[in-house]
Amino acid sequence: MKLNIIEKDYGICINNANHFLAFSDFTVSDGIDIVENVNVINAKDEFNATAKRAETFNQSQGSYIAQATSSLDYFANAYDDLTIFTFMNNDVVLEQFTDKLLVANSPKGFVDARISISHVVCIDKAISPGDLLKIFKLISSTKANAIADMRLPLHIRNILNTNDFLAVLANIPESDDESLDINNSEFDDIDFEELKTRIGEAIEISIEDAFDKMNLTFGILDYLVAEGILIGDLVEAGLDILADVDVTQKLKDSMEAEILNALADVNVASLIMSALRMGEDMACNAVREFNGDGSTQFTSAKALGMAVANQIAGTKAIFNFNKYDELKPGIIFGLPPMLSEAFAGLIAGCVSKILEE
């Protein structure tokens, strides 16, 4: 398979003069196709606009399939007889929230923003239509599983791969005849299990590479946003039950600064993330020993909350932790058990520090 890559400002063409046998979900495609050109086009997601743009390539006299996209960013990974083109479309950027903390944000907002990681997979073998379909399904499930394993923040998961695309390309079998009956042709003997393993691993690597190239990482603030926990809510909960204290704007600002400083402490963040992960496992009954009927008393939750408070302000914060744990002011009341204790510890530690000042 000799690939010829043609890049223009309006699209990318993957050309094979000997033709591909292709299975795709492209905008312009019949599902299974024999084509010379595979086009990824900067066009609106509609058939006519995409087809018109695709025909402007120099190889337009050849047969083609075409996919509409709003981004032409891509990279390629090659492994012997396997080449994977990964196309990236990303509306999310990292912003500096404090001098120590970043947050993922989008100028489009998280309703309209999208992150897409799409693939064109070329296999230098003559593969039957049935096996091509199996590989297409394999790649789709591998992508879904790999992304699920990343356990990204919920609002990121909601905008990820909602409009991604996929094409699997193989050689057409040799024929003495100009016409080709793919249903009765002889295809290469392949070790499908071996190929399946290699493709699965290559797709996982491409997804990791895509996040690296998009400079997309996620931190504690992103996971708090996913849980609907705002810094302002934590400030209010912290100051809600203070007695004989004049709650001024200066005090609110000090409390916010202490919370953000605490969240930048990797030890505090790791304890809070532990609470969050355990909360997820409890919610979906992922661990048999976590009784989902609410009868199990997690004394470990209180120990975790005390550890958070102690990390921020030492043992003197334990008294305040017991108070916040008992009263559960503001947002603390509505959180799942593990997170409730963790944030009671966070607030108790931060309050202890500002009362010292």
C-alpha positions in Angstrom: 0.0 0.0 0.0 1.7 3.2 -1.2 0.1 6.2 0.5 0.3 9.7 -1.0 -0.7 12.4 1.5 -1.9 15.7 -0.1 -2.4 18.6 2.2 -4.3 21.8 1.3 -5.8 24.6 3.3 -9.2 23.2 2.8 -8.5 19.5 3.4 -6.3 16.4 3.5 -6.3 13.6 1.0 -5.0 10.1 1.6 -4.4 8.7 -1.8 -3.7 5.2 -3.0 -3.4 4.8 -6.8 -4.1 1.0 -6.3 -7.3 1.8 -4.5 -8.5 1.0 -0.9 -11.2 -1.3 0.2 -12.8 1.1 2.8 -15.3 0.8 5.6 -16.3 4.1 7.1 -18.9 6.3 8.7 -17.9 9.3 6.6 -20.2 12.1 5.5 -19.8 11.0 1.8 -19.7 7.2 1.8 -21.7 4.1 1.2 -20.3 2.3 4.2 -18.2 -0.2 2.2 -16.4 1.4 -0.8 -13.6 0.8 -3.3 -11.9 4.2 -3.6 -8.7 5.9 -4.6 -9.0 8.9 -2.3 -9.9 9.3 1.3 -10.6 13.0 2.0 -11.0 14.9 5.3 -12.5 18.3 4.3 -12.9 21.5 6.2 -16.6 21.9 5.4 -20.0 22.0 7.1 -21.3 18.5 8.0 -23.5 18.1 5.0 -23.2 15.9 1.9 -23.2 18.5 -0.9 -20.7 20.9 0.7 -18.3 18.1 1.6 -18.5 16.4 -1.8 -17.9 19.7 -3.6 -14.8 20.4 -1.6 -13.5 16.9 -2.1 -13.8 17.2 -5.8 -11.3 20.2 -5.8 -8.4 17.9 -5.0 -6.0 17.1 -7.9 -7.0 13.5 -7.7 -10.7 14.4 -8.1 -10.9 12.2 -11.2 -10.6 9.2 -8.9 -13.3 7.7 -6.7 -13.4 9.0 -3.1 -15.0 9.1 0.3 -15.1 12.3 2.2 -15.6 13.5 5.8 -16.5 17.0 6.9 -14.6 18.5 9.9 -13.9 21.8 11.4 -10.2 21.0 12.2 -7.4 19.6 10.0 -5.0 19.0 12.8 -3.7 15.4 12.6 -0.7 13.2 13.1 0.3 9.7 11.9 1.8 6.7 13.7 3.2 3.8 11.6 3.8 0.2 12.7 5.0 -2.0 9.9 1.8 -2.8 7.9 -0.3 -0.5 10.0 -0.6 3.3 9.7 -3.0 5.3 11.9 -4.0 8.8 11.1 -5.4 10.6 14.2 -7.4 13.8 13.6 -8.0 16.2 16.5 -10.7 18.8 17.0 -10.5 20.6 20.3 -12.4 23.7 21.7 -10.9 23.4 25.3 -7.8 25.2 26.5 -6.0 25.3 29.9 -6.2 28.6 31.7 -4.2 29.9 34.6 -6.7 30.1 37.6 -4.1 31.0 40.2 -0.3 31.0 40.1 -0.4 27.3 41.1 -3.7 26.0 39.6 -4.9 25.5 36.1 -8.5 24.9 34.9 -9.8 23.6 31.6 -12.1 26.1 29.9 -13.6 26.8 26.5 -14.6 30.1 24.9 -17.6 28.2 23.5 -18.8 27.1 26.9 -19.3 23.4 27.8 -22.6 23.2 26.0 -21.3 24.0 22.6 -17.6 23.0 23.0 -16.4 19.7 21.5 -13.3 17.5 21.7 -13.0 14.9 19.0 -10.4 12.3 18.4 -11.0 10.6 15.0 -9.1 7.9 13.1 -8.3 6.7 9.6 -6.7 3.3 9.9 -4.7 1.9 7.0 -3.8 -1.8 7.0 -1.4 -3.0 4.3 -3.2 -6.3 3.7 -6.1 -7.5 1.5 -8.8 -7.9 4.1 -12.3 -9.2 3.5 -15.3 -7.0 4.0 -16.4 -9.1 7.0 -13.1 -8.7 8.7 -13.0 -5.0 7.8 -16.3 -4.6 9.6 -14.9 -6.5 12.6 -11.9 -4.2 12.8 -14.2 -1.2 12.5 -16.2 -2.4 15.5 -13.0 -3.3 17.4 -11.6 0.3 17.0 -14.9 1.8 18.1 -15.0 -0.3 21.2 -11.3 0.2 21.9 -11.7 4.0 21.8 -14.7 3.9 24.1 -13.0 1.7 26.6 -9.7 3.6 26.6 -11.5 6.9 27.2 -13.7 5.4 29.9 -10.5 4.1 31.6 -9.2 7.7 31.7 -12.1 8.6 34.1 -12.2 12.2 32.8 -14.3 14.9 34.5 -18.0 14.5 33.6 -18.4 17.7 31.7 -15.4 16.7 29.5 -16.8 13.2 28.9 -20.1 14.9 27.8 -18.4 16.8 25.0 -15.8 14.1 23.9 -16.2 12.2 20.7 -19.8 13.2 20.1 -19.0 13.8 16.4 -15.8 11.8 15.7 -15.3 9.8 12.6 -13.6 6.5 11.6 -12.5 4.8 8.4 -10.7 1.5 8.1 -8.7 1.1 4.8 -7.2 -2.1 3.4 -5.8 -3.3 0.1 -8.1 -4.6 -2.6 -7.2 -8.2 -3.6 -5.2 -8.7 -6.8 -7.4 -9.5 -9.8 -6.7 -10.4 -13.5 -10.0 -8.8 -14.3 -10.6 -5.0 -14.3 -13.9 -5.7 -12.6 -13.7 -6.8 -9.0 -16.2 -9.0 -7.1 -15.2 -8.5 -3.5 -17.6 -11.1 -2.4 -15.8 -13.8 -4.3 -12.2 -12.6 -4.2 -9.3 -14.2 -2.4 -8.1 -12.2 0.6 -4.9 -12.5 2.6 -4.8 -15.1 5.4 -4.5 -13.0 8.6 -4.1 -13.9 12.2 -7.1 -11.8 13.3 -6.4 -12.1 17.0 -2.8 -10.9 16.5 -4.0 -8.0 14.3 -6.8 -7.2 16.8 -4.2 -6.9 19.6 -1.9 -4.7 17.6 -4.6 -2.4 16.4 -6.1 -2.1 19.9 -2.7 -1.1 21.4 -2.1 1.3 18.5 -5.4 3.1 19.0 -4.8 3.4 22.7 -1.4 5.0 22.0 -2.9 7.4 19.5 -5.5 8.6 22.0 -2.8 9.2 24.6 -0.7 11.0 21.9 -3.7 13.1 20.9 -4.3 14.4 24.5 -0.6 15.3 24.7 -0.6 17.1 21.4 -3.8 19.0 22.3 -2.1 19.9 25.6 -5.1 18.6 27.5 -4.7 17.6 31.1 -7.1 17.8 34.0 -6.6 18.7 37.6 -8.4 19.1 40.9 -10.4 22.2 39.8 -11.8 20.4 36.8 -13.0 17.5 38.9 -14.7 19.9 41.3 -16.5 21.6 38.4 -17.6 18.2 37.3 -19.2 17.6 40.7 -20.8 21.1 40.7 -18.6 22.3 43.6 -17.7 25.9 43.2 -15.0 27.7 45.3 -17.6 30.4 46.2 -19.8 27.6 47.7 -17.0 26.3 49.8 -16.2 29.8 51.1 -19.8 30.3 52.1 -19.9 26.9 53.9 -16.7 27.8 55.7 -17.9 31.1 57.0 -21.5 30.0 57.6 -21.2 28.8 61.2 -18.4 31.0 62.5 -19.6 32.6 65.8 -18.6 36.1 67.0 -16.8 36.8 63.7 -17.5 39.8 61.4 -17.8 38.2 58.0 -16.2 40.9 55.8 -15.2 40.8 52.2 -11.6 40.7 53.3 -12.4 37.6 55.4 -14.1 36.0 52.3 -11.1 36.8 50.2 -8.8 35.3 52.8 -10.9 32.1 52.9 -11.0 31.8 49.1 -7.2 32.2 49.0 -6.7 29.6 51.7 -9.0 27.1 49.9 -7.1 27.6 46.6 -3.8 27.3 48.3 -4.9 24.1 50.0 -6.1 22.6 46.7 -2.7 23.3 45.2 -1.2 21.0 47.8 -0.7 17.7 46.1 -1.4 15.9 49.4 -4.7 17.6 49.9 -5.7 17.1 46.2 -4.8 13.4 46.4 -7.0 12.9 49.4 -9.9 14.7 47.8 -9.5 12.7 44.6 -9.5 9.5 46.7 -12.8 10.5 48.1 -14.2 11.4 44.7 -13.1 8.1 43.2 -14.5 6.1 46.1 -17.7 8.0 45.8 -18.0 7.0 42.1 -17.3 3.3 43.0 -20.0 3.5 45.7 -22.5 5.1 43.4 -22.3 2.4 40.8 -21.7 -0.6 43.2 -18.3 -1.2 41.6 -16.9 -2.9 44.7 -18.9 -5.7 46.2 -18.0 -4.9 49.8 -19.4 -1.4 49.5 -23.0 -2.0 50.4 -25.2 0.2 48.2 -28.3 0.2 50.5 -26.8 3.0 52.7 -26.5 0.8 55.7 -22.7 0.7 55.7 -21.0 3.2 58.0 -17.7 4.4 56.5 -15.7 5.4 59.5 -12.8 5.7 57.1 -14.6 8.7 55.6 -14.1 10.6 58.9 -10.5 9.6 59.0 -10.0 10.9 55.5 -11.6 14.2 56.4 -9.4 14.5 59.5 -6.3 13.8 57.3 -7.3 16.7 55.0 -7.8 19.1 57.9 -4.5 18.0 59.5 -2.6 18.4 56.3 -3.8 22.0 56.0 -3.5 23.3 59.5 -2.2 20.5 61.8 -3.9 18.9 64.7 -5.4 22.2 65.8 -7.8 21.9 62.9 -9.4 18.6 64.2 -11.7 20.5 66.6 -13.1 22.6 63.7 -13.4 19.5 61.6 -15.7 17.8 64.2 -17.8 21.0 64.1 -18.1 21.1 60.3 -18.6 17.4 60.1 -21.5 17.5 62.6 -23.3 20.6 61.2 -22.5 20.1 57.5 -23.2 23.7 56.5 -24.0 24.8 52.9 -22.8 22.6 50.1 -21.2 20.1 52.5 -24.7 18.8 53.4 -25.6 17.7 49.9 -22.3 15.9 49.0 -21.9 12.1 49.0 -20.5 10.7 52.3 -16.8 10.6 51.3 -16.7 14.0 49.6 -18.7 15.5 52.4 -16.1 14.4 55.0 -13.2 15.5 52.7 -14.6 19.0 52.2 -15.5 19.3 55.8 -11.8 18.7 56.4 -10.8 21.2 53.7 -13.0 23.9 55.1 -12.0 23.2 58.7 -8.3 23.4 57.9 -8.7 26.7 56.0 -10.9 28.2 58.7 -8.3 27.3 61.3 -5.6 29.0 59.3 -7.5 32.3 58.7 -8.5 32.5 62.4 -4.8 32.4 63.3 -4.1 35.5 61.3 
